[in-house]
Amino acid sequence: MSDATDVRAVHVDHRVGSPGELERRMGFWTGSLAGPHRTLLLGGSRSGKSAEAELRLMAEPRVTYVATGAGDASDAEWTARIEAHRERRPGWWETVETAGLADALASATGAVLVDGIGSWVAAVMEETDAWDDPSRVQGRVEELVEAWRGTAARVVAVSDEVGMSLVPTTPVGRAFRDVLGSVNQRLAAESEDVALVVAGRVLELP
C-alpha cells in the first residue's frame, strides 16, 4: 500500500445485519468523500446517533472529532461516557475539545464529526449567562449557522431531538429546549442530509 491506495470498504463482516444495511453503509464509504457536505443526525438519549455519525465517516483517512462537551472530573458517570466514546473512535482520528464550533467549522477541511450540538448550546448558554435571557445566545447561533453554511468540510453533526420529550418542568430546562430546537431547525435547513436515529435505526428525513 502507498499514499495513492484508496481503501473504502470497512466493517464488511457478520456484524452487518442485512444486504440492505451493507448497501446503505457502502453508500457512505464508496461515494464522493469530498466536501462541502453537511449531515445533521438527530436522536434522543442512547438512540445510537453518535455511533451512526462515526459509521458514516469510517472510510475517511482523516477525521477531526470536535467534542463540544467539557469533561467534569467530579461526575464519574459523565467521565465514563466520554471515555467510552474515545475508546470507540479510531486511533488516527484527531480530537479537538472546544465550544468555539463556528471557528472550527470555518477553518476545517476534510472530514469533521461534531458531537454534539446540544452540549454546544449548553456551553454557550453558560458562557453568555443566557439561562434567564436566551436572546443572549443569538449572536453565537448566527455565527454557527453562517459557519455551517460556508464550511468547506464534509461535516457530520450529532444533536439531541428535544421536540418529542416531556415539557421541562423548570425555566432553565425550557430555555435550553427552545434554543436547541431552534438551532436544530436552522442547521437542518442548511444541510444536504438530515436523519433521525431511534433505537439504532435510521430514518432519513426529506
N, C-alpha and C positions, 0 to 999 in steps of 0.2 A: 504494500500500500504506500501511497505517496500523498502529497498535498493535493494532487489532482483527483484522487479517488473520491467518488461520491457515493456514500452508503446511505440509503434511505430507509430500508425495511428493518424495523426493530420490533421486538416483542412478538414475533410471529411464532407462537407456540401454543401449547394446550390451554394457556390462560385466556386466550381469545375465544369467547364462548360460542360464536357462530360465524358462518361465512359473511353474514351481513355486517357484523361488528368488525371483522377483518377488513372488509371493503371500506367501511367508514373510516377506520384508522389509516388505511393506505391512502385515502384521500388527503389526509393531513401530511403524510410522510413523503408522498411521491409528487405532489403538486409543486407549484412555484413556492419557494421559500423566501422570496424577496418581499420587502415592504415597499411602500407603506400598506399596512393592513391592520385593522383593528377588530378584535373579538372581545365581547363582553359576556362573561359567564355568570349567571345569577343562580342563587340557590340558598336554601336555609342551612341551619347549623347541621354539620355532619351529613350533608347531602352528597358529597363526593365532588364538589365543584373544584376544589384545589387539585385533586388527583386528575380530573379531566383536563384542567389547564396544563398540567405537567405533561400529560399524554400527548396533547396537541403539538408540543414543541420538542418531543423526544428525539426527533430526527435532526434537529438543528445542531450543528457542530459547536456553536457558542450561544449561550443564553445568559442574559443578565436578569437575575431574580431580584426584583425590587420589593423588599419587605417593609411595609409601612407601619407595622405594629411594633412598638418598643417592648422589649422584654422587661419583666418585673421579677427580680430575684426573690422577692418575698412571696410570690404566688407560685407554688410548686406545680399546680395543675397547668397553669398557663405556660410555664417554662417547659413542662413535659410535651405540650402540644407543639411548641416551637421546635423543640429538639426532634420530634417525630417527623416534622416537615423537612428539617435539614437532612436527616438520615435518608429520607426517601428520594431526595434530589440527586441527580448525577454529580459526581465529584468535580467534573470540569465546569459546572455552572458557576458563574460569579455572583455572589450575593452582595447587594447594596441595601443597607438599612437606612431609610430616610423618610421623612414626611414631606420633603421637597419634591413631590412627584411631578409637578409641572416642569421643573428644571431637568429632571431625569428623562422625561419623555422628549423634551425639546432637543436634548443633546444625544439621544440614543440612536444607534444604528443596529442592524442585525435583528436579533430576536430578544424580546423583553417579556417577562412574566411579572405581573403586578398582583401581589397578594397582601392586602386587598384594599378595595375602595372603602369598605366600612371602617377599617381601622384608620385609614387616612382621614376620613370625616371626623372620627373621634379625636384624633390628634390635632387637627386644625381647629376644631371647636374648643379644645382645651387651650391651644396657643392664643386664640383670639378672644378667649373668655366669652364665648358665644352661647353658653347654655341658657342664659336668660334673654338673649337677643340674637337669634340665629342669623339675622341680617348681617352680622359682623363677618360672616364667612363668605359673603357673596363675592368679594374681590378674589379670594383664593379659588373659589369654584370657577369663576370666569377664566382665571389663569390656567386651571386644569383643563377645561373644555377646549380652550384655544390650543394648548399643547397636544391634547389628544387628537384634535382635528388636523394639526400640522405636523405630527410626528412622521419621521421617515422610516421608522422601525416596523417590524412585524410584532404587534403587541397583543398579548392575551391577558386580560384583567379579570380578576375574581371579585365579585361583590355579593353582599347579602341581600336577598329578596325580603323586604320588610313589609310588603303590602298585604301578605296573607296571614300575618300573625295577629295576635290579640292587640288591641289598642293599649299602649303602655299606660301604666297607672300613675306615672309621675310626669311633671312638666319637662324634666330633663330627658326622659325617655321619648316623649312625644317630639321634642325638638330634634333629637337625633334621628328618629324615624323620618320626619318630614324632610330634613336636609338630605339624608341619604337617598330617600325615594326620588327627590328632585334630581340629584346628581346622577342616579341610575338612568333616569329618563333622558337627561342631556347627553350622556355618553352613548346610550343606545341609539339615539338619533344620528350620531356621528360614526356609527360602527358598520362595517361590512357584514359582520356576523354577530348575532345575539342568540344565546341559548339558555334554557332553564334546566338545571340539574336537580333531579329528585330521586333519592334512594339509589344514586349511582347511575340512573338512566337519564339520557339527554334528549331534550325536546328542542329542536331548532325553531327559533321564532322568526316569522317573516318580517 
